[in-house]
Amino acid sequence: MQPTRLCRAVMLLGGAFLVSAWIFDDPSFFFAGGAVWLFLLLSLHTSISAARNAAHHLTGERQTKERFSRSGTRIHMTTTLSSQVLPGYCLEAEDILPDSATDIIGETRGIISDEDGTCTLQYSFRLLAHGTIHPGGVILRCSDAFFTIGVSIQNSPLQGPALFAFPEKGPGYEGSGGYSDKETMRRTPMKSSGVRSFREFRQGDNIRAIDWKMTAKYGTTYVREYAGIEGGTATLVVDLPDDTTVVTEEIFSGVRKAVIQRIAEIQDRRESSLIVVLAGCEIVAMMDIVPGADILHELSGILTPKKRIHSLYRAYSPVMLAIRMRAAGGQMPLTTMAQTAVETYSRSADQIRFEETMYRVLASSHDTEIQCYTTGTGDLSHIWAMATAAYALHRQVRIFLPKESFGEDIRKVAEFFNAGSLEVIP
């Protein structure tokens, strides 16, 4: 129970009448003060009865698509409540969230309308705990001009649905033999044995992912969403510099040394991977790194500066241009020179074929990330096209370049095209 300001003022008035009756010994003040306090008691009784009536008629339903999720995953909830609102009263409903709920966005309380007697709450939160978690119920507040009566309703229908939060990492997962591979909540080409969450079946889902136990238990077809694996082997992409520059060989020597060392590490661990050698938008070589293969001898004549046959004009391809336009809110002013470059790029079949080919090459590999080694000089549009294709495949991209080429400008461009990191070759 919580008295309003008007109620406090009336209580003070009633108290003043009673004090006046004692001071002046006048029965009229006593009757006036008693009438005020009797009125407040009757009003309180009526408010309690109205609150009980509203609680008795309160019904509700919560809906969420994230009933099964990992702890820390954002859960979106929609709660629809209805009750009987008596004339002269205001009903406010508030959802009681689980104790481990945090990072709450949206409204968890709202007014039940006098017209149709309903209220809809939409909000989202994250669960820090794991296990089976139930919402706490609903707090109903019935108010009039004098009192606000709060009622906590925690019956079974208003404590559903049950939320199943799994630990952040699968407890039974063990590495599959890759180098420091680990389970991750991010979608990756390789799936872990751990279940990330469950969701309702959608058209096009693989029927092998259906969890029949969950389906039989809840009467709805559920599919398993598996956690991914990251940190294992990586596809190597080597960007050969243009041999027309004066210091090409001097700059590229450190890049070549880093690539050879990385290949040696993969072979020492008896792992398999893929290496793709680029010269601009031309794919010079593509080889499998397998245990026992003399791949370093095969690459000895390839890892040298090469004159580029094609150029990407430093312009954005149609795919990358569309991404940038979306990031800018649908508008991107172009200069006359930039417009001409984009039109020329769009008419060139070679550049379009490079993006499609890189997408297919990366899609054919099951490595968890792409490591790109480049000098960071000259036209790097093909590198950003490769990063765009990797992003579409949910692959993390790490770009390695010499210290001389590392700068704030190239870092911002790498972030724009979703490159995971930009690192200096030691």
C-alpha positions as CSV (number, residue, x, y, z in Angstrom):
1,M,0.0,0.0,0.0
2,Q,1.3,3.5,-0.9
3,P,-0.8,6.7,-0.1
4,T,-0.8,9.4,-2.7
5,R,0.0,13.1,-2.1
6,L,-3.7,13.9,-2.0
7,C,-4.2,11.1,0.6
8,R,-1.4,12.5,2.8
9,A,-3.0,16.0,2.6
10,V,-6.4,14.6,3.6
11,M,-4.7,12.7,6.5
12,L,-3.1,15.9,7.7
13,L,-6.4,17.6,7.5
14,G,-8.1,14.9,9.6
15,G,-5.3,15.1,12.1
16,A,-5.7,18.8,12.3
17,F,-9.4,18.4,13.1
18,L,-8.6,15.9,15.9
19,V,-6.0,18.2,17.4
20,S,-8.4,21.2,17.2
21,A,-11.1,19.1,19.0
22,W,-8.6,18.4,21.8
23,I,-7.4,22.1,22.0
24,F,-10.8,23.8,21.8
25,D,-12.8,21.0,23.4
26,D,-15.3,21.2,20.5
27,P,-17.1,18.0,19.5
28,S,-17.7,19.3,16.0
29,F,-13.9,19.2,15.2
30,F,-13.8,15.6,16.5
31,F,-16.7,14.5,14.3
32,A,-15.2,16.3,11.3
33,G,-11.8,14.6,11.9
34,G,-13.4,11.2,12.4
35,A,-15.4,11.6,9.2
36,V,-12.2,12.3,7.3
37,W,-10.4,9.3,8.7
38,L,-13.4,7.1,8.2
39,F,-13.6,8.2,4.5
40,L,-9.9,7.3,4.1
41,L,-10.5,3.8,5.6
42,L,-13.5,3.2,3.4
43,S,-11.4,4.3,0.4
44,L,-8.6,2.0,1.4
45,H,-11.0,-0.9,1.7
46,T,-12.5,-0.2,-1.7
47,S,-9.0,0.1,-3.3
48,I,-7.9,-3.3,-1.8
49,S,-11.1,-4.9,-3.1
50,A,-10.5,-3.4,-6.6
51,A,-6.9,-4.7,-6.5
52,R,-8.0,-8.2,-5.6
53,N,-10.6,-8.1,-8.3
54,A,-8.1,-7.0,-10.9
55,A,-5.6,-9.7,-9.7
56,H,-8.3,-12.4,-9.9
57,H,-9.1,-11.5,-13.5
58,L,-5.5,-11.0,-14.6
59,T,-4.4,-13.3,-17.4
60,G,-1.3,-13.1,-19.6
61,E,1.0,-14.8,-22.0
62,R,4.7,-14.3,-22.7
63,Q,6.2,-15.1,-26.1
64,T,9.8,-15.4,-27.1
65,K,11.8,-17.2,-29.8
66,E,14.8,-17.6,-27.6
67,R,13.5,-20.1,-25.1
68,F,16.6,-22.2,-25.6
69,S,19.8,-20.1,-25.7
70,R,23.3,-19.7,-24.3
71,S,23.8,-17.6,-21.2
72,G,24.6,-14.1,-22.2
73,T,22.4,-14.3,-25.4
74,R,19.9,-11.5,-25.7
75,I,16.3,-12.7,-25.2
76,H,13.4,-10.7,-26.7
77,M,10.2,-11.0,-24.8
78,T,6.6,-9.9,-25.6
79,T,4.1,-10.0,-22.8
80,T,0.4,-9.6,-23.3
81,L,-1.7,-9.0,-20.1
82,S,-5.4,-8.5,-19.7
83,S,-7.6,-7.7,-16.6
84,Q,-10.8,-6.0,-15.5
85,V,-10.4,-2.3,-14.8
86,L,-13.0,-0.8,-12.5
87,P,-14.2,2.8,-13.1
88,G,-12.1,5.4,-11.3
89,Y,-9.0,3.1,-11.0
90,C,-5.8,2.8,-13.0
91,L,-4.0,-0.5,-13.4
92,E,-0.3,-0.7,-14.0
93,A,1.4,-4.1,-14.7
94,E,5.1,-4.8,-14.3
95,D,6.9,-8.0,-15.4
96,I,9.1,-9.6,-12.7
97,L,12.3,-10.6,-14.5
98,P,14.6,-13.4,-13.4
99,D,17.2,-12.5,-10.8
100,S,20.0,-13.0,-13.3
101,A,18.5,-10.8,-16.0
102,T,20.7,-7.8,-17.0
103,D,21.2,-5.3,-19.8
104,I,17.4,-4.7,-20.0
105,I,16.2,-2.7,-23.1
106,G,12.6,-1.7,-23.5
107,E,9.6,-1.3,-21.1
108,T,8.9,-3.9,-18.5
109,R,5.8,-2.0,-17.1
110,G,2.8,-0.5,-18.8
111,I,-0.8,0.7,-18.2
112,I,-3.7,-1.7,-18.8
113,S,-6.1,0.2,-21.0
114,D,-9.6,1.1,-19.8
115,E,-11.0,0.5,-23.2
116,D,-10.1,-3.1,-23.9
117,G,-8.4,-4.0,-20.6
118,T,-5.1,-5.2,-22.2
119,C,-1.5,-4.2,-22.1
120,T,1.5,-5.3,-24.2
121,L,5.1,-5.1,-23.0
122,Q,8.1,-5.5,-25.3
123,Y,11.6,-5.7,-23.9
124,S,14.8,-7.7,-24.1
125,F,17.5,-8.8,-21.6
126,R,20.5,-11.1,-21.1
127,L,20.6,-14.0,-18.7
128,L,23.9,-14.3,-16.8
129,A,23.0,-17.7,-15.1
130,H,22.4,-21.0,-16.9
131,G,19.9,-23.8,-16.3
132,T,16.1,-23.7,-16.2
133,I,14.9,-20.2,-15.4
134,H,11.3,-19.0,-14.9
135,P,10.1,-15.4,-15.0
136,G,9.1,-14.2,-11.5
137,G,5.4,-13.3,-12.3
138,V,3.7,-10.0,-12.5
139,I,3.3,-7.0,-10.1
140,L,-0.1,-5.4,-10.5
141,R,-0.6,-1.9,-9.1
142,C,-4.2,-0.6,-8.6
143,S,-4.4,3.2,-8.0
144,D,-7.1,5.7,-7.3
145,A,-6.9,9.3,-6.1
146,F,-5.8,8.3,-2.6
147,F,-4.0,4.9,-2.6
148,T,-1.9,2.6,-4.7
149,I,-2.2,-1.1,-3.9
150,G,0.5,-3.4,-5.2
151,V,-0.2,-7.1,-5.6
152,S,2.5,-9.7,-6.6
153,I,1.0,-12.5,-8.7
154,Q,3.2,-15.5,-9.0
155,N,0.9,-18.3,-10.2
156,S,2.1,-20.8,-12.8
157,P,0.6,-19.3,-15.9
158,L,2.3,-16.0,-15.2
159,Q,5.7,-17.6,-14.5
160,G,6.0,-19.1,-18.0
161,P,7.5,-19.9,-20.4
162,A,10.5,-21.7,-18.9
163,L,13.8,-20.4,-20.3
164,F,16.6,-22.9,-20.8
165,A,20.0,-21.1,-20.7
166,F,23.0,-23.3,-21.6
167,P,26.6,-22.6,-20.3
168,E,28.6,-20.2,-22.5
169,K,30.8,-23.1,-23.6
170,G,29.9,-26.7,-24.0
171,P,31.3,-28.7,-21.1
172,G,31.8,-31.9,-23.1
173,Y,33.7,-30.4,-26.0
174,E,37.2,-31.4,-26.7
175,G,39.5,-30.2,-29.5
176,S,39.4,-32.1,-32.8
177,G,43.1,-32.0,-33.3
178,G,43.6,-28.6,-34.7
179,Y,46.0,-26.1,-33.2
180,S,44.5,-24.4,-30.2
181,D,40.9,-24.7,-31.6
182,K,38.1,-23.7,-29.3
183,E,34.4,-23.4,-29.2
184,T,32.8,-20.1,-30.0
185,M,29.3,-18.6,-30.2
186,R,30.1,-17.1,-33.6
187,R,28.9,-18.9,-36.7
188,T,31.9,-20.5,-38.4
189,P,32.4,-23.0,-41.3
190,M,33.2,-25.7,-38.8
191,K,30.7,-26.9,-36.2
192,S,31.5,-27.9,-32.7
193,S,29.8,-30.8,-31.0
194,G,28.3,-28.4,-28.4
195,V,24.7,-27.1,-28.9
196,R,24.6,-23.3,-28.9
197,S,20.8,-23.1,-28.7
198,F,17.5,-24.4,-30.0
199,R,15.0,-22.7,-32.3
200,E,11.8,-23.5,-34.1
201,F,12.0,-25.4,-37.4
202,R,12.0,-23.1,-40.5
203,Q,11.5,-24.1,-44.1
204,G,14.9,-25.2,-45.6
205,D,16.4,-26.4,-42.4
206,N,18.3,-29.7,-42.4
207,I,16.0,-32.4,-41.0
208,R,19.1,-34.0,-39.4
209,A,19.3,-31.0,-37.0
210,I,15.8,-31.7,-35.6
211,D,15.9,-32.5,-31.9
212,W,13.2,-35.1,-31.5
213,K,13.2,-35.1,-27.7
214,M,12.5,-31.4,-27.5
215,T,10.0,-31.7,-30.3
216,A,8.1,-34.5,-28.5
217,K,8.3,-32.7,-25.1
218,Y,6.9,-29.3,-26.2
219,G,4.8,-30.3,-29.3
220,T,6.8,-28.0,-31.6
221,T,9.5,-28.9,-34.0
222,Y,12.8,-27.7,-32.7
223,V,16.2,-27.8,-34.4
224,R,19.7,-27.7,-32.8
225,E,22.0,-24.8,-33.5
226,Y,25.6,-25.8,-33.0
227,A,28.5,-23.7,-31.7
228,G,31.3,-23.1,-34.1
229,I,35.1,-23.6,-33.8
230,E,37.7,-21.0,-34.2
231,G,41.4,-20.7,-33.7
232,G,42.3,-23.8,-35.7
233,T,44.0,-23.9,-39.1
234,A,43.8,-20.9,-41.5
235,T,43.7,-20.4,-45.2
236,L,46.8,-18.4,-46.2
237,V,46.4,-15.6,-48.8
238,V,49.6,-14.1,-50.1
239,D,49.4,-10.8,-52.0
240,L,52.3,-10.5,-54.4
241,P,53.4,-6.8,-55.0
242,D,53.7,-5.2,-58.3
243,D,57.3,-5.6,-59.6
244,T,57.3,-2.1,-61.2
245,T,58.1,-0.4,-57.9
246,V,61.7,0.3,-57.0
247,V,61.8,-1.2,-53.5
248,T,59.4,-4.1,-54.2
249,E,61.9,-6.9,-53.4
250,E,63.2,-5.2,-50.3
251,I,59.7,-4.7,-48.8
252,F,58.5,-8.2,-49.9
253,S,61.4,-10.1,-48.3
254,G,59.9,-9.8,-44.8
255,V,56.5,-10.9,-46.0
256,R,58.0,-13.9,-47.8
257,K,59.9,-14.9,-44.7
258,A,56.7,-14.8,-42.6
259,V,54.7,-16.9,-45.1
260,I,57.4,-19.6,-45.2
261,Q,57.6,-19.7,-41.5
262,R,53.8,-20.0,-41.2
263,I,53.8,-22.9,-43.7
264,A,56.5,-24.7,-41.8
265,E,54.5,-24.4,-38.6
266,I,51.5,-25.9,-40.2
267,Q,53.5,-28.8,-41.6
268,D,55.3,-29.4,-38.2
269,R,51.9,-29.8,-36.6
270,R,50.9,-32.3,-39.3
271,E,47.9,-30.2,-40.3
272,S,46.3,-29.5,-43.6
273,S,45.4,-26.0,-45.0
274,L,45.2,-24.0,-48.2
275,I,47.4,-21.3,-49.7
276,V,46.2,-18.9,-52.3
277,V,48.6,-16.6,-54.1
278,L,47.3,-13.3,-55.6
279,A,48.8,-10.8,-58.0
280,G,46.2,-8.0,-58.0
281,C,42.9,-9.6,-59.0
282,E,44.7,-12.5,-60.7
283,I,44.9,-15.9,-58.8
284,V,48.5,-17.0,-59.5
285,A,48.5,-20.3,-57.6
286,M,46.3,-22.3,-55.2
287,M,47.8,-25.2,-53.4
288,D,46.9,-27.6,-50.5
289,I,49.3,-27.6,-47.6
290,V,49.4,-31.3,-46.5
291,P,51.8,-33.2,-44.3
292,G,54.9,-34.5,-46.1
293,A,54.4,-32.3,-49.3
294,D,57.4,-30.3,-50.5
295,I,55.2,-27.2,-51.0
296,L,58.0,-24.8,-50.1
297,H,60.0,-26.0,-53.2
298,E,56.9,-25.5,-55.4
299,L,56.4,-22.0,-54.0
300,S,60.1,-21.0,-54.4
301,G,59.5,-19.6,-57.9
302,I,56.1,-18.2,-57.2
303,L,56.6,-16.0,-54.1
304,T,58.3,-13.2,-56.0
305,P,57.0,-9.8,-57.2
306,K,54.9,-10.1,-60.3
307,K,53.6,-7.6,-62.8
308,R,49.9,-7.3,-62.4
309,I,47.8,-8.0,-65.4
310,H,44.6,-6.4,-64.1
311,S,44.0,-3.6,-61.8
312,L,41.0,-2.9,-59.6
313,Y,41.4,0.9,-60.1
314,R,41.1,1.5,-56.4
315,A,37.4,1.7,-57.0
316,Y,34.6,-0.1,-55.1
317,S,33.1,-3.1,-56.8
318,P,29.2,-3.2,-57.0
319,V,29.1,-5.5,-53.9
320,M,31.4,-3.3,-51.8
321,L,29.7,-0.1,-53.0
322,A,26.3,-1.5,-51.9
323,I,27.7,-2.3,-48.5
324,R,29.1,1.2,-48.1
325,M,25.9,2.8,-49.3
326,R,24.0,0.8,-46.6
327,A,26.5,1.9,-44.0
328,A,26.0,5.5,-45.0
329,G,22.2,5.3,-44.8
330,G,21.6,4.7,-48.5
331,Q,23.3,7.7,-49.9
332,M,26.9,8.1,-51.0
333,P,28.0,11.1,-53.0
334,L,30.4,10.2,-55.9
335,T,32.7,12.5,-57.8
336,T,32.7,12.4,-61.6
337,M,36.0,10.5,-61.5
338,A,34.7,8.0,-59.0
339,Q,31.5,7.5,-60.9
340,T,33.5,6.8,-64.1
341,A,35.7,4.3,-62.2
342,V,32.7,2.4,-60.8
343,E,31.1,2.2,-64.3
344,T,34.3,1.0,-65.8
345,Y,34.6,-1.6,-63.1
346,S,31.1,-2.8,-63.6
347,R,31.7,-3.4,-67.3
348,S,34.8,-5.4,-66.7
349,A,34.1,-9.2,-66.5
350,D,37.6,-9.9,-65.0
351,Q,37.0,-8.0,-61.8
352,I,33.5,-9.5,-61.3
353,R,34.9,-12.9,-61.9
354,F,37.6,-12.3,-59.3
355,E,35.1,-11.7,-56.6
356,E,33.0,-14.7,-57.5
357,T,36.1,-16.9,-57.8
358,M,37.5,-15.8,-54.4
359,Y,34.1,-16.5,-52.8
360,R,34.1,-20.0,-54.3
361,V,37.7,-20.7,-53.3
362,L,37.1,-19.6,-49.6
363,A,33.8,-21.5,-49.5
364,S,35.6,-24.7,-50.6
365,S,37.9,-24.5,-47.6
366,H,36.8,-25.6,-44.1
367,D,39.5,-23.5,-42.3
368,T,38.2,-21.3,-39.6
369,E,39.9,-18.0,-40.6
370,I,41.8,-16.3,-43.4
371,Q,45.3,-15.0,-42.9
372,C,46.4,-12.5,-45.5
373,Y,50.0,-11.5,-46.0
374,T,50.6,-8.3,-48.0
375,T,53.1,-5.4,-48.3
376,G,50.2,-3.0,-47.8
377,T,51.4,-0.9,-50.8
378,G,49.8,-0.1,-54.1
379,D,46.2,-0.9,-55.0
380,L,44.6,-3.0,-52.3
381,S,41.1,-3.2,-53.7
382,H,41.4,-6.9,-54.3
383,I,42.3,-7.4,-50.6
384,W,39.1,-5.7,-49.6
385,A,37.1,-7.7,-52.1
386,M,38.6,-10.9,-50.5
387,A,37.7,-9.6,-47.1
388,T,34.1,-8.9,-48.2
389,A,33.8,-12.5,-49.5
390,A,35.2,-13.9,-46.3
391,Y,32.7,-11.8,-44.3
392,A,29.8,-13.2,-46.3
393,L,31.1,-16.7,-45.3
394,H,31.4,-15.8,-41.6
395,R,35.2,-16.1,-41.7
396,Q,37.5,-14.0,-39.6
397,V,40.2,-12.2,-41.6
398,R,43.6,-11.3,-40.2
399,I,45.8,-9.1,-42.4
400,F,49.6,-9.1,-41.8
401,L,51.8,-6.3,-43.3
402,P,55.2,-4.7,-42.7
403,K,55.6,-2.0,-40.0
404,E,56.4,0.6,-42.7
405,S,52.9,0.2,-44.3
406,F,51.0,0.1,-41.0
407,G,49.0,3.3,-40.5
408,E,45.7,4.8,-39.3
409,D,44.3,5.1,-42.8
410,I,44.7,1.5,-43.7
411,R,43.4,0.4,-40.3
412,K,40.2,2.3,-40.8
413,V,39.7,0.8,-44.3
414,A,40.3,-2.7,-42.9
415,E,37.7,-2.1,-40.2
416,F,35.2,-0.8,-42.8
417,F,35.6,-4.0,-44.9
418,N,35.1,-6.2,-41.8
419,A,38.7,-7.4,-41.5
420,G,39.0,-8.9,-38.0
421,S,42.5,-7.5,-37.3
422,L,45.4,-5.7,-38.8
423,E,48.8,-6.9,-37.5
424,V,52.4,-6.0,-38.0
425,I,54.8,-8.7,-39.3
426,P,57.5,-9.0,-36.7
